[in-house]
Amino acid sequence: MSKDYKIKSLQEVQRENVRKNNQKKSEIKVVGYILLTVVVLLVSSIFFISLGKKQCLLKVGKNEIGYVENNNVAMDIIAKTKKQIEQESGTEIKIIEQPSIDLVKTGKKADKEEKLIKGLKDKMKYNIKAYTLIIDGKALGCLSKSDEINQVLNEIKNKYDSKKSVVDFVGNSSNLKLWFKENVEIENNYVNKDKIAKVKDMVAILSEVGANTEVYVVKEGDIMSKILEKYDSITLNDIKKMNEGFNPDKLSIGQKINISSAKLLLSVITREEKTYEEVIPKAEEIKKNEEKPTTYREVIKEGKQGKKKIKLNIIKVNGVEEGKEVISEDILVEPVTEVIEIGTKKLAERSYPGIFAMPTIGEITSRFGELRDGHTHQGIDIANDEGTSIYSVGTGKVLTVGYDAGGYGNYVKITHSNGYETLYGHLSKIMVSEGDSVTKKDKIGLMGNTGRSTGSHLHLEVIKNEKKLNPLNYVR
Ligand SMILES: [Zn+2]
């Protein structure tokens, strides 16, 4: 308290109060302003923060997949999706259309990973790494796994391969030619997943007999056999079946012929090793002997067959043998050469052997030149039952038929074109007439006992230039 306490005037007090009041008011204002500023700053900073935050929108083409926090997360999700697809399909994939990441400003929360992966799997475009089977340059189909390709090719191969061994065709494709006649290639590339075939469908395609239809247009100078030469497995019958009313002898230039060739797409070549024993025939060595007649043939040294063991590959195409490859030949038993002596001397007497046939069957009871009752026998006698058939010994003409009571009895004389004549005596019946033409073995009569004869027999004579010859040199 001040000692010189001064009594203030009312006005003074009033003024002072106003001043004090004003001072208080302004203090309140300042606090208010500060508060306001803080609020404004806070609100605006929240506003600006939220306004400045960007999100990533993952898209495949025009398809929106979802929101992710940032680029790195987006890349991670794409990579995860790729991995999942690869695990599920069991093969690598190649994304054709990369998903796009757009930066957007929204207040939305990021989507869950599962949802994003599912969306990507659904919309993302990718190719699958596959094995394409190419036969003679023609793509036949794709399989996604190498063991599937192996399975298909082994299945086809084993239809004809008794060994049924499993071949790794993919890893060992240089071996392919051993098994297939066609040029088989396996191409590893990325294809649309819709193009991936199933093992059983591929096997079915390869097992099917494909009918290739081709049209051949006839050119000038064509003949059917030449046209057929152009096609391995086509026969004239196949062509006739394919072309109604087809006449191979009437081809016209420009004519169209349907050629159908039914063949399997893959021809399986198999090599089967076989071992067997084979006989080696004995060789013959001929020694000529001029002293011995031509009918002489005598083994001087006995020969013997040999034996060998042959090992070979039998090459089959679709089960049909097409060739052999000899691997080895081992002689087990050596053959022994047989030595044979043959005669070379020709018998002059028998200059016409066998020109005539035997006139009948029976026993020769008397030969030519035998002495009988003071005269020589001019023919031969062949005895058999009465009624036995008598034939002409050769072609000719009946010269005479007659009856000679004191000699031949009923007889037939035939003249042959080579100047010979034959006579048949003692017949019981004559069955030809003079002038009849006869050929060898024509029946001319029956055996009998007529004329000067003491039992049923045929008396046969061979005559040339009126000279009687020994019939046994002429009949066989
Ligand atoms: Zn006689």
Residues whose N, C-alpha, C, O or C-beta is under 5 A from the ligand:
A	BS01	ZN	I380 D381 H459
